[in-house]
Amino acid sequence: MKFTLSLFFALVLSMVAFLQSEAAWWKGPLVAFALGVVTVVLLFIVAAEVPQGASLPPSSGMVVAAFLGTVLIGAGSGLALILRKMWSPGKIAKVVFLGGWILSFMGMMTLAFS
C-alpha cells in the first residue's frame, strides 16, 4: 500500500510539474492557493459537524484529500518554476517523478517504522 501511494504521489507531482513548465508562472501557485482556501472552508464545515467527544465523520477525508492536493500542486508547480529555466518539460517531469517517488516512499517508510 505504501508503495502504491508513494507512486501515486510521484505521478501527481510529475504531472503538475510538466503542466506548470509550459504554463504561465502564476497558474500553478494560483490553483494551489485556491485549493488551500477550499481546504480551510472544508475544515471549518467538517469541524462544525463533529459532536463533542465523538469520532471524526467520514467527511473528514475530504479535508485530508484537499490538503494533500494543495501540497502536491504547490510543490509540483514550485519545482517546475525553479527547473524550467534549465531543463525541458520532459526532463523536469522525469526528475520530479523520481525525486518525489523516492522522498515520498522514504517518508512513508520512516513514519511506518517510528
C-alpha positions as CSV (number, residue, x, y, z in Angstrom):
1,M,0.0,0.0,0.0
2,K,2.8,2.4,0.9
3,F,4.5,1.7,-2.5
4,T,1.3,2.3,-4.4
5,L,0.5,5.5,-2.5
6,S,4.1,6.9,-3.0
7,L,3.9,6.1,-6.7
8,F,0.6,8.0,-6.9
9,F,2.0,11.0,-5.1
10,A,5.0,11.0,-7.5
11,L,2.8,10.7,-10.6
12,V,0.7,13.7,-9.4
13,L,3.9,15.7,-8.7
14,S,5.3,14.8,-12.1
15,M,2.0,15.7,-13.9
16,V,1.7,19.1,-12.1
17,A,5.4,19.9,-12.9
18,F,5.0,19.0,-16.5
19,L,1.9,21.1,-16.9
20,Q,3.4,24.1,-15.0
21,S,6.6,24.0,-17.0
22,E,4.6,25.0,-20.1
23,A,2.1,27.3,-18.5
24,A,2.3,30.9,-17.2
25,W,4.1,31.3,-13.9
26,W,1.0,32.3,-11.9
27,K,-1.3,29.4,-12.9
28,G,0.1,26.7,-10.6
29,P,0.5,28.8,-7.5
30,L,-3.0,30.2,-8.0
31,V,-4.6,26.8,-8.2
32,A,-2.7,25.7,-5.1
33,F,-3.8,28.8,-3.2
34,A,-7.5,28.3,-4.3
35,L,-7.4,24.7,-3.2
36,G,-5.9,25.9,0.1
37,V,-8.9,28.2,0.6
38,V,-11.2,25.3,-0.2
39,T,-9.3,23.2,2.4
40,V,-9.8,25.8,5.1
41,V,-13.5,26.1,4.3
42,L,-13.9,22.4,4.4
43,L,-12.1,22.2,7.7
44,F,-14.5,24.6,9.3
45,I,-17.5,22.8,7.8
46,V,-16.4,19.4,9.0
47,A,-15.3,20.7,12.4
48,A,-18.8,22.1,12.9
49,E,-20.3,18.7,12.2
50,V,-18.3,16.8,14.8
51,P,-20.1,16.4,18.1
52,Q,-18.1,17.0,21.3
53,G,-16.1,13.9,22.2
54,A,-17.2,11.8,19.1
55,S,-15.0,10.3,16.4
56,L,-14.4,12.0,13.1
57,P,-17.1,11.7,10.5
58,P,-16.2,10.1,7.1
59,S,-16.4,13.6,5.5
60,S,-13.1,14.5,7.2
61,G,-11.4,12.5,4.4
62,M,-12.3,15.4,2.1
63,V,-10.2,17.7,4.2
64,V,-7.2,15.4,4.1
65,A,-7.6,14.9,0.3
66,A,-7.8,18.7,-0.2
67,F,-4.8,19.3,2.0
68,L,-2.7,16.6,0.1
69,G,-3.8,18.1,-3.2
70,T,-2.8,21.6,-2.1
71,V,0.6,20.3,-1.0
72,L,1.2,18.3,-4.1
73,I,0.1,21.0,-6.5
74,G,2.1,23.7,-4.7
75,A,5.3,21.5,-4.6
76,G,5.0,20.4,-8.2
77,S,4.4,23.9,-9.5
78,G,7.2,25.3,-7.3
79,L,9.7,22.7,-8.6
80,A,8.7,23.4,-12.2
81,L,9.1,27.1,-11.8
82,I,12.6,26.5,-10.4
83,L,13.7,23.9,-13.0
84,R,12.0,25.2,-16.2
85,K,14.9,27.6,-17.0
86,M,17.4,24.8,-17.0
87,W,15.6,21.7,-18.5
88,S,12.9,20.8,-21.0
89,P,9.4,19.8,-19.7
90,G,10.0,16.1,-20.3
91,K,13.2,16.1,-18.2
92,I,11.5,18.1,-15.5
93,A,8.7,15.5,-15.3
94,K,11.2,12.7,-15.1
95,V,13.4,14.3,-12.4
96,V,10.3,15.4,-10.3
97,F,8.8,11.9,-10.6
98,L,12.0,10.1,-9.5
99,G,12.7,12.5,-6.7
100,G,9.1,12.6,-5.5
101,W,8.8,8.9,-5.5
102,I,12.0,8.3,-3.5
103,L,11.2,11.0,-1.0
104,S,7.6,10.0,-0.5
105,F,8.4,6.3,-0.2
106,M,11.2,7.0,2.3
107,G,8.9,9.3,4.3
108,M,6.1,6.8,4.4
109,M,8.5,4.0,5.5
110,T,10.0,6.3,8.2
111,L,6.5,7.0,9.5
112,A,5.6,3.3,9.4
113,F,8.6,2.3,11.5
114,S,8.7,5.1,14.0
